Amino acid sequence: MIVIGAGLAGLVSAISLLQRGRSVTVLERRSVPGGLCGSTHINGYKFTLACNDFGSSMRRYLSEIGVSLTFDEHASVWHVGDEKYVLPPTPETQETLARHKADSDRLAEAVSRPGFDEKFESAAQLLEATVRDPGYADFRTLPSYVSGLDPAKHRLDWFLQGTSKNPDYGYDNLITPVEGPEQITEALVERLSRLGGSIHYDTDVHGIHDTDGGKAVTTSRGEFHTRTVVSGKERFSSNEPRSGLQLATLHIATRPEAPFPSGVHTVGSLPAGLGRSMAALDAGRFPGRFGFHIFPCAATEAYRSFNVYFYYPRGVEELDEPTSTAVRNYITGELDRMIPGFASAIVFQRLVSPTQFMNEHGLRRVSIQDILPAGTGKPAIRDAATGVYHVGNTVGPPAYHASAAVLSGLQAAELVAPEAGRARTA
Ligand SMILES: Cc1cc2nc3c(=O)[nH]c(=O)nc-3n(C[C@H](O)[C@H](O)[C@H](O)COP(=O)(O)OP(=O)(O)OC[C@H]3O[C@@H](n4cnc5c(N)ncnc54)[C@H](O)[C@@H]3O)c2cc1C
């Protein structure tokens, strides 16, 4: 059978099918595996490509397909206006949370009442009605920030899903492979080849059509015939999908002695008025203050490298020079406030827009590819009209991160298993 795409979802479904005794060929249009899970080199410095920390369920899903990796567990630190939250909560953060208990209780009580989801349509409505302290409201807006959504347009069920950390994802229980996210990809590729699977790189799939008793997959390298196709391409709910905001990256390299809190992966900066800031971005404007987060990519004797992620305004492809400079100055200024001495250790910076990233790597930089209308769920893994199985974040569990993509791969393999056949090249 054919699996399209050697991203995490495609690789996991391929391995799961191989484990069930199927013959699997993976077709990947890039020259490397892993999709958004990998690394890249710029100016001799190594940087993480996109995904970097994972829900703790990742360990379990990988072990289901015979892949065992060592993960570190790190804390996350979020600077929200004047307050600081460490997740999982330290005693100091527990004190901060205790100060906001009345707001927290009001919010919990509101969502426990029957019919609350008819009363509030969006994250912003719920927070406005229940949380009185603006700083705490900013902290509770974190799921909207992580999703790249204006909280006024963030579906309530999605927002609560973000808070409920399903499947096992949340900033208080994240894990990272000890040597970086590309370790997951490397381990999956090794497992796939050990089970007899193969990957054809530089093979762009153009279309799939039915043949007598099977399917023909047309690619830049000829046609493949098979009975079953699992596709890691997005399965959109409509012809005009609207995505969440796109993430840009400021790559930073520092001298090796640059300060960074130990035992911490992500350090985030969320401005006072985060909701308004996200709304401005969604409306296509760069707000003066905006949320961003930084995490370490590599540490050698010669340097340390970090990625800073922040959102581009909707519809903006490139920033003009003054805005780009202002953005970089804002980020480095905030970094120095959160991590004193960090800015003076910087030796290299490169800002990569989502468009540049797409041009360089052929991958989109959005967490949510398809904002579904309220009341609707993701399309099914199996497209009844075409018989093609889909994997990745546009199908499968109602969440948008790597663990959910991997779970969709496992779910697809389970659905496919009874009817899979052998692939051959025409
Ligand atoms: C900037 C960013 C940061 C993120 N950070 C995190 C994080 O820290 N933690 C987390 O859990 N999640 C994170 N995510 C989400 C996570 O990266 C995704 O959920 C996950 O990588 C999706 O895996 P996938 O295999 O479905 O898709 P992808 O990684 O996009 O892989 C799809 C693969 O299919 C290939 N392909 C597509 N079309 C074709 C075609 N026509 N022919 C052949 N091949 C094709 C692509 O080249 C690619 O290799 C992040 C996402 C982004 C954008």
The ligand as an SDF file (V2000), in Angstrom:
LIG
                    3D

 53 58  0  0  0  0  0  0  0  0999 V2000
    5.8500   26.2100   13.7500 C   0  0  0  0  0  0  0  0  0  0  0  0
    5.1690   25.0100   14.3240 C   0  0  0  0  0  0  0  0  0  0  0  0
    5.5270   24.5710   15.5870 C   0  0  0  0  0  0  0  0  0  0  0  0
    4.9170   23.4500   16.1320 C   0  0  0  0  0  0  0  0  0  0  0  0
    5.2950   23.0470   17.3740 N   0  0  0  0  0  0  0  0  0  0  0  0
    4.7380   21.9450   17.9060 C   0  0  0  0  0  0  0  0  0  0  0  0
    5.1900   21.4560   19.1540 C   0  0  0  0  0  0  0  0  0  0  0  0
    6.1130   21.9940   19.7650 O   0  0  0  0  0  0  0  0  0  0  0  0
    4.5830   20.3440   19.6560 N   0  0  0  0  0  0  0  0  0  0  0  0
    3.5920   19.6860   18.9850 C   0  0  0  0  0  0  0  0  0  0  0  0
    3.0950   18.6870   19.4920 O   0  0  0  0  0  0  0  0  0  0  0  0
    3.1630   20.1200   17.7820 N   0  0  0  0  0  0  0  0  0  0  0  0
    3.7220   21.2160   17.2260 C   0  0  0  0  0  0  0  0  0  0  0  0
    3.3270   21.6390   15.9910 N   0  0  0  0  0  0  0  0  0  0  0  0
    2.3770   20.8060   15.2310 C   0  0  0  0  0  0  0  0  0  0  0  0
    3.1240   19.5950   14.6620 C   0  0  0  0  0  0  0  0  0  0  0  0
    4.2660   20.0420   13.9760 O   0  0  0  0  0  0  0  0  0  0  0  0
    2.1990   18.8310   13.7300 C   0  0  0  0  0  0  0  0  0  0  0  0
    1.0540   18.4350   14.4450 O   0  0  0  0  0  0  0  0  0  0  0  0
    2.8400   17.5740   13.1590 C   0  0  0  0  0  0  0  0  0  0  0  0
    4.1760   17.7720   12.7930 O   0  0  0  0  0  0  0  0  0  0  0  0
    2.0060   17.1350   11.9770 C   0  0  0  0  0  0  0  0  0  0  0  0
    2.5930   15.9890   11.3920 O   0  0  0  0  0  0  0  0  0  0  0  0
    2.0460   15.4960   10.0020 P   0  0  0  0  0  0  0  0  0  0  0  0
    2.8020   14.2840    9.6340 O   0  0  0  0  0  0  0  0  0  0  0  0
    0.5770   15.3810   10.0470 O   0  0  0  0  0  0  0  0  0  0  0  0
    2.3190   16.7050    8.9810 O   0  0  0  0  0  0  0  0  0  0  0  0
    3.6760   17.2750    8.3780 P   0  0  0  0  0  0  0  0  0  0  0  0
    4.7500   17.3320    9.3710 O   0  0  0  0  0  0  0  0  0  0  0  0
    3.2940   18.5360    7.6740 O   0  0  0  0  0  0  0  0  0  0  0  0
    4.0970   16.1870    7.2960 O   0  0  0  0  0  0  0  0  0  0  0  0
    3.4020   16.0240    6.0820 C   0  0  0  0  0  0  0  0  0  0  0  0
    4.3830   15.4100    5.1000 C   0  0  0  0  0  0  0  0  0  0  0  0
    3.6860   15.1150    3.8870 O   0  0  0  0  0  0  0  0  0  0  0  0
    4.4840   15.5440    2.8040 C   0  0  0  0  0  0  0  0  0  0  0  0
    3.6080   15.8400    1.6770 N   0  0  0  0  0  0  0  0  0  0  0  0
    2.6230   16.7690    1.6360 C   0  0  0  0  0  0  0  0  0  0  0  0
    2.0610   16.7900    0.4170 N   0  0  0  0  0  0  0  0  0  0  0  0
    2.6920   15.8370   -0.3090 C   0  0  0  0  0  0  0  0  0  0  0  0
    2.5610   15.3890   -1.6450 C   0  0  0  0  0  0  0  0  0  0  0  0
    1.6760   15.9260   -2.4840 N   0  0  0  0  0  0  0  0  0  0  0  0
    3.3720   14.3880   -2.0750 N   0  0  0  0  0  0  0  0  0  0  0  0
    4.2780   13.8250   -1.2350 C   0  0  0  0  0  0  0  0  0  0  0  0
    4.4530   14.2260    0.0320 N   0  0  0  0  0  0  0  0  0  0  0  0
    3.6670   15.2200    0.4860 C   0  0  0  0  0  0  0  0  0  0  0  0
    5.1940   16.7900    3.3240 C   0  0  0  0  0  0  0  0  0  0  0  0
    6.3500   17.0910    2.5680 O   0  0  0  0  0  0  0  0  0  0  0  0
    5.5190   16.3660    4.7480 C   0  0  0  0  0  0  0  0  0  0  0  0
    6.7490   15.7010    4.8490 O   0  0  0  0  0  0  0  0  0  0  0  0
    3.9200   22.7580   15.4080 C   0  0  0  0  0  0  0  0  0  0  0  0
    3.5510   23.1940   14.1360 C   0  0  0  0  0  0  0  0  0  0  0  0
    4.1700   24.3140   13.5950 C   0  0  0  0  0  0  0  0  0  0  0  0
    3.7810   24.7610   12.2270 C   0  0  0  0  0  0  0  0  0  0  0  0
  1  2  1  0
  2  3  1  0
  2 52  2  0
  3  4  2  0
  4  5  1  0
  4 50  1  0
  5  6  2  0
  6  7  1  0
  6 13  1  0
  7  8  2  0
  7  9  1  0
  9 10  1  0
 10 11  2  0
 10 12  1  0
 12 13  2  0
 13 14  1  0
 14 15  1  0
 14 50  1  0
 15 16  1  0
 16 17  1  0
 16 18  1  0
 18 19  1  0
 18 20  1  0
 20 21  1  0
 20 22  1  0
 22 23  1  0
 23 24  1  0
 24 25  2  0
 24 26  1  0
 24 27  1  0
 27 28  1  0
 28 29  2  0
 28 30  1  0
 28 31  1  0
 31 32  1  0
 32 33  1  0
 33 34  1  0
 33 48  1  0
 34 35  1  0
 35 36  1  0
 35 46  1  0
 36 37  1  0
 36 45  1  0
 37 38  2  0
 38 39  1  0
 39 40  1  0
 39 45  2  0
 40 41  1  0
 40 42  2  0
 42 43  1  0
 43 44  2  0
 44 45  1  0
 46 47  1  0
 46 48  1  0
 48 49  1  0
 50 51  2  0
 51 52  1  0
 52 53  1  0
M  END
$$$$
